Amino acid sequence: MKQHLFKSIITTLAVCFTLTACGNDLTPAIDKIEHEEVQDGGYLFAFITNARYYKIHYAISRDCYNWQTLNKGDVINMGYKGHPDICRGGDGKYYMIGVMPLALWRSEDLINWDITYLDNRIFDDADEIGFYAVNDYGAPKIFYDEDSGQYIISWHGCRVKNTNDWQSMRTLYILTKDFKTYTKPKLLFNFTGADESMSIIDTIIRKINGKYYAILKDERSREEAPLTGKTVRIAMSDNLTGPYTNPGEPVTPLDLLREAPAYTQLPDGRHAILAESYDRNPFSYQMFTSWSMDGPWVENSFIGPMVGDGTSRPGARHGCIVRIPESVYNGLLNKYSDK
């Protein structure tokens, strides 16, 4: 425990770093931040940008602190549109959901993708329980559950048809084992008390140490929920589809409005949640780490992806982080690092 506390203190005292991005010049303004690296493979950060919204970009890292933006910050695949959330399935392939049109994307190497277009009704059937799809199908996320052999696809829908009524957003889900048959949409959460009517977006599901964690954004306004509104929070369950506990204390502080959480585990065993600040500078992702999913969470400095897209938000937006093996890591480097 003392060792863990010492590491957290050292991390907290790290000097804040900045990056310079000018056009396609992605040179960091400072030297590399030294952190433990994985010994086999690394991490992929798949994300969109402010100017190229819905278009997928890549960055890779050995330690999750120092990110190398690939393809000189250009779009990786012009065909994909969505908020990427990539999972590795039971067959070893990678999966993500695209929108406009609604589609399943499948790949063995994160470079070459097969596309299967999906019937809109697998989401639109949520209207039977009084929830309606928003214009991007509520940024669908996907997670593979090894125990049940099922994929859970989650998204946010609202009570008011043909609108983005943020205050009525709730998390919905469907299950599938084969991407041919799907369960009917259901509400994922049944929170109680002060969180009973909480508006929710950007939910991702992850299984960690035998428990299921739903990492989500409390979409309520600060006026409605002054201690938790516009923060990232975590709910927990023993089962994939719940019941989930009420969300705990915020992972992110109240200094900025944050959303679009991404999760990974660092090489030293700490948990890391990245959350995007979107209302004012500093825009882009910040990292919060903890030795326990129960917290406390400590903000860390890191060198994030930079794309130089000509806007005031030169970093990543609405992305995910996925652990990748050495063969995939090297394949991405060979494909995109010299472009």
Buried (B, 14 or more C-beta within 10 A) or exposed (E): EEEBEEBBEEBEEBEEBEBEBEEEEBEBEEEEBEBBEBEEBBBBBBBBBBBBEBBBBBBBBBBBBBBBBBBBBBBBBEEBBBBBBBBBBEEEBBBBBBBEEBBBBBBBBBBEBEEEEBEEEBBBBBBEEEBBBBEBBBBBBBBBBEEEEBBBBBBBBBBEEEEBBBBBBBBBBBBBEEBEEBBEBBBBBEBEEEBEEBBBBBBBBBBEEEEBBBBBBBBBBEEBBEEBBBBBBBBBBEEBBBEBBBBBEBBBEBEBBBBBBBBBBBBEEBBBBBBBBBEEEEBBBBBBBBBEBEBEBBBBBBBBBBBBBBEEBBBBBBBBBBBBBEEBBBBBBEBBEEE
